[in-house]
Amino acid sequence: MPEHIVNWNFASEDWHAPAAKNDFKVGGKFTYTMAAKDGSMSFDFVGIYHEIIPLKKIRYRLSDDRWVEIYFEEMADGVRIVEHFEPETENPHELQQVGWQAILNNFKRYVESKID
């Protein structure tokens, strides 16, 4: 799975995900490096999985104690993904929401490119 995560886990075209580690199980840890393509900054996005219900729900806690829940709902024309996250305090909530949505959009494009 990490070999796929590096292809979609970034919020804009001037960023990328040069590295990913993922132990996808309850209690497992993930680390995704997100970096500006120009090398000006990078950070690691780290968390621990607390709940995994295959094809239904993923719940994890980030290293800064924020919770994220992802729900998968099968629809007639595909799968609807709904993500709830606790915002951090450094950036406006709206900006964070745009970034998280951009990552989901990248995920959608990547998955659809593998289906065709």
C-alpha positions, -999 to 999 in steps of 0.1 A, spaced: 0 0 0 28 26 7 38 23 -30 3 37 -39 1 63 -11 30 83 -26 10 87 -58 -19 107 -43 -12 119 -7 -6 156 -13 -29 186 -14 -15 205 -44 6 200 -76 36 218 -60 38 192 -33 44 154 -33 47 124 -10 82 112 -14 79 85 13 52 64 30 52 37 56 20 20 65 12 -9 89 -25 -12 82 -39 -29 112 -54 -19 145 -25 -6 166 -4 -2 134 15 31 127 17 51 95 41 78 85 36 98 53 62 124 43 47 154 25 71 178 9 72 208 -14 86 198 -47 110 227 -46 126 213 -14 116 244 7 97 224 34 85 190 44 68 173 73 58 138 84 21 130 89 21 103 116 -7 83 132 -19 51 148 -49 31 135 -75 25 162 -104 10 143 -106 -7 109 -138 -22 96 -130 -34 60 -149 -15 34 -168 5 61 -146 26 84 -111 36 93 -104 56 125 -70 68 135 -53 92 159 -26 116 146 6 121 165 -8 155 178 -38 137 193 -63 147 167 -88 121 155 -97 112 119 -126 90 108 -132 78 73 -164 62 62 -170 42 30 -205 39 16 -213 17 -14 -234 36 -39 -249 25 -72 -222 43 -92 -192 37 -69 -181 44 -33 -188 75 -14 -160 85 10 -167 108 39 -138 120 61 -142 137 95 -111 153 110 -103 174 140 -87 206 127 -53 218 139 -50 253 153 -23 268 131 -43 272 99 -79 283 92 -104 254 93 -115 262 57 -80 260 44 -75 226 61 -108 214 47 -97 224 11 -64 205 16 -80 173 29 -106 174 1 -77 179 -25 -61 148 -11 -93 129 -15 -97 141 -50 -62 129 -58 -70 95 -43 -102 93 -65 -82 101 -96 -55 76 -88 -79 48 -80 -99 55 -112 -67 55 -132 -60 19 -120 -95 7 -129 -93 18 -165 
